[in-house]
């Protein structure tokens, strides 16, 4: 009797294996041979599900971005414009546990790769548009301004830069900040941002 393979599940397994390799060992470790070994397949079998390594990498980046965006959106919606809750949502987007650390490490690895890959760069750009919009909508609710208000878009851009910077610091210098210090930084940032929007 022929073996029945769940194509969706197999693609998911390949993406997860690649994601883990990139997050733990870097881009160079995510060769087709290593990916195949992780999922108990041959490189030929891998190409049955993905036409190329770049196609796998694009799926990994898309998944990493979407996972973070989905959590962030849910937390910001639940915040309902409350400054403390907004700050807490931002803190929770940072790499403070194994799941988020893996996502951030994959994202950081992809940043360098995106410099020479149009497809990966485009995916990065799309995700940033979404992140900025989520922040702008949140600050607009809190300040009763429009999301496209110049001050609101500037606040979203500034906050996005703070999130990126702190996320990278947590990956590269994990002993510099603890949860309490991050809370302090983000809460001051959000408080100052909302005060500026009230003027």
C-alpha positions as CSV (number, residue, x, y, z in Angstrom):
1,X,0.0,0.0,0.0
2,X,1.5,3.4,-1.0
3,X,2.6,5.8,1.8
4,X,0.2,8.7,2.1
5,X,2.0,11.9,2.9
6,X,0.2,15.0,4.3
7,X,1.8,17.7,2.1
8,X,0.8,20.6,4.3
9,X,2.2,18.8,7.4
10,X,5.4,18.0,5.6
11,X,5.9,21.5,4.4
12,X,5.3,22.7,8.0
13,X,7.9,20.2,9.2
14,X,10.5,21.5,6.7
15,X,9.8,25.1,7.6
16,X,10.1,24.4,11.3
17,X,13.4,22.5,10.8
18,X,14.8,25.3,8.8
19,X,13.7,27.9,11.3
20,X,15.3,26.0,14.1
21,X,18.6,25.6,12.2
22,X,18.7,29.4,11.4
23,X,17.8,30.4,14.9
24,X,20.3,28.1,16.6
25,X,23.2,27.9,14.2
26,X,22.8,30.7,11.6
27,X,22.0,30.9,7.9
28,X,25.0,28.8,6.8
29,X,23.7,25.8,8.7
30,X,20.4,25.8,6.8
31,X,21.7,23.9,3.8
32,X,19.4,21.7,1.8
33,X,21.4,18.7,3.1
34,X,21.0,19.7,6.8
35,X,17.3,20.5,6.3
36,X,16.7,17.1,4.7
37,X,18.6,15.4,7.5
38,X,16.5,17.1,10.2
39,X,13.2,15.9,8.6
40,X,14.5,12.4,7.6
41,X,14.3,13.0,3.9
42,X,16.6,13.4,0.9
43,X,17.3,16.7,-0.8
44,X,15.3,15.5,-3.8
45,X,12.3,14.9,-1.5
46,X,12.6,18.4,-0.1
47,X,12.4,19.9,-3.6
48,X,9.1,18.1,-4.1
49,X,7.7,20.5,-1.5
50,X,9.7,23.6,-2.2
51,X,11.2,24.4,-5.5
52,X,14.4,25.9,-4.0
53,X,16.1,26.8,-0.8
54,X,15.1,30.5,-1.3
55,X,11.4,29.3,-1.3
56,X,11.9,27.6,2.0
57,X,13.6,30.7,3.5
58,X,10.8,32.9,2.3
59,X,8.3,30.6,4.1
60,X,10.4,30.7,7.2
61,X,10.5,34.5,7.2
62,X,6.8,34.8,6.4
63,X,5.9,32.5,9.3
64,X,8.3,34.2,11.8
65,X,6.9,37.6,10.9
66,X,3.2,36.5,11.0
67,X,3.6,34.8,14.4
68,X,4.9,37.9,15.9
69,X,2.4,40.2,14.2
70,X,-0.6,38.0,15.3
71,X,0.5,38.1,19.0
72,X,1.2,41.8,18.8
73,X,-2.1,42.6,17.2
74,X,-4.1,40.6,19.8
75,X,-2.2,42.3,22.7
76,X,-2.7,45.8,21.3
77,X,-6.4,45.3,20.6
78,X,-6.8,44.1,24.2
79,X,-5.0,47.2,25.4
80,X,-7.8,49.4,24.2
81,X,-5.7,52.5,24.1
82,X,-4.5,52.2,27.7
83,X,-0.9,53.4,28.0
84,X,0.2,50.8,30.6
85,X,-1.4,48.0,28.6
86,X,0.2,49.3,25.4
87,X,3.6,49.3,27.0
88,X,3.0,45.8,28.4
89,X,2.1,44.6,24.9
90,X,5.3,46.0,23.5
91,X,7.4,44.3,26.2
92,X,5.7,41.0,25.4
93,X,6.7,41.4,21.7
94,X,10.4,41.2,22.7
95,X,12.5,38.0,22.8
96,X,11.9,37.1,26.4
97,X,11.2,33.4,26.0
98,X,12.3,30.5,23.8
99,X,9.5,31.0,21.2
100,X,10.1,34.7,20.7
101,X,13.8,34.3,20.9
102,X,13.7,31.8,18.0
103,X,11.5,34.2,16.0
104,X,13.8,37.2,16.7
105,X,17.0,35.2,15.9
106,X,15.5,34.1,12.6
107,X,14.4,37.7,11.8
108,X,17.9,39.0,12.6
109,X,19.5,36.4,10.4
110,X,17.1,37.3,7.6
111,X,18.0,41.0,7.8
112,X,21.5,40.4,6.4
113,X,20.2,38.0,3.8
114,X,17.5,40.4,2.7
115,X,20.2,42.8,1.5
116,X,20.9,40.6,-1.5
117,X,17.4,39.0,-1.9
118,X,14.6,41.0,-3.5
119,X,12.0,38.4,-2.3
120,X,13.2,38.5,1.3
121,X,13.5,42.3,1.3
122,X,10.0,42.6,0.0
123,X,8.7,40.3,2.8
124,X,10.5,42.4,5.4
125,X,9.0,45.6,4.0
126,X,5.5,44.2,4.0
127,X,5.9,43.1,7.6
128,X,7.2,46.5,8.7
129,X,4.2,48.2,7.0
130,X,1.9,46.0,9.2
131,X,3.9,46.6,12.4
132,X,3.9,50.4,11.9
133,X,0.2,50.4,11.1
134,X,-0.7,48.4,14.2
135,X,1.3,50.9,16.3
136,X,-0.2,53.9,14.6
137,X,-3.8,52.6,15.1
138,X,-3.0,51.9,18.7
139,X,-1.6,55.4,19.4
140,X,-4.5,56.9,17.4
141,X,-7.0,55.2,19.7
142,X,-5.2,56.3,22.8
143,X,-4.9,60.0,21.6
144,X,-8.1,60.3,19.7
145,X,-6.1,61.2,16.6
146,X,-6.3,59.7,13.1
147,X,-3.8,56.9,12.3
148,X,-2.5,58.9,9.4
149,X,-1.9,62.0,11.5
150,X,1.8,63.0,11.0
151,X,2.4,63.0,14.8
152,X,0.9,59.5,15.1
153,X,2.9,58.0,12.2
154,X,6.1,59.6,13.7
155,X,5.3,58.1,17.1
156,X,4.8,54.7,15.5
157,X,8.1,54.9,13.6
158,X,10.0,56.0,16.7
159,X,8.5,53.1,18.7
160,X,9.2,50.6,16.0
161,X,12.9,51.7,16.2
162,X,12.9,51.2,19.9
163,X,11.4,47.7,19.6
164,X,14.0,46.7,17.0
165,X,16.9,48.1,19.0
166,X,15.9,46.5,22.3
167,X,15.2,43.2,20.5
168,X,18.6,43.1,18.9
169,X,20.2,44.0,22.3
170,X,18.5,41.1,24.0
171,X,19.8,38.7,21.4
172,X,23.4,40.1,21.2
173,X,23.7,41.2,24.9
174,X,21.2,39.0,26.8
175,X,22.7,39.9,30.2
176,X,22.3,43.7,29.8
177,X,18.5,43.9,30.4
178,X,16.2,42.0,32.6
179,X,12.4,42.1,32.5
180,X,12.1,44.9,35.0
181,X,14.6,47.2,33.1
182,X,12.8,46.6,29.8
183,X,9.5,47.4,31.5
184,X,10.9,50.7,32.7
185,X,12.3,51.6,29.3
186,X,9.2,50.8,27.3
187,X,6.7,52.3,29.9
188,X,8.7,55.6,29.8
189,X,8.8,55.5,26.0
190,X,5.0,54.9,25.7
191,X,4.2,57.5,28.4
192,X,6.3,60.2,26.6
193,X,4.8,59.3,23.3
194,X,1.2,59.6,24.5
195,X,2.0,62.9,26.2
196,X,3.4,64.3,23.0
197,X,0.3,63.3,21.2
198,X,-1.9,65.1,23.7
199,X,-0.3,68.4,23.0
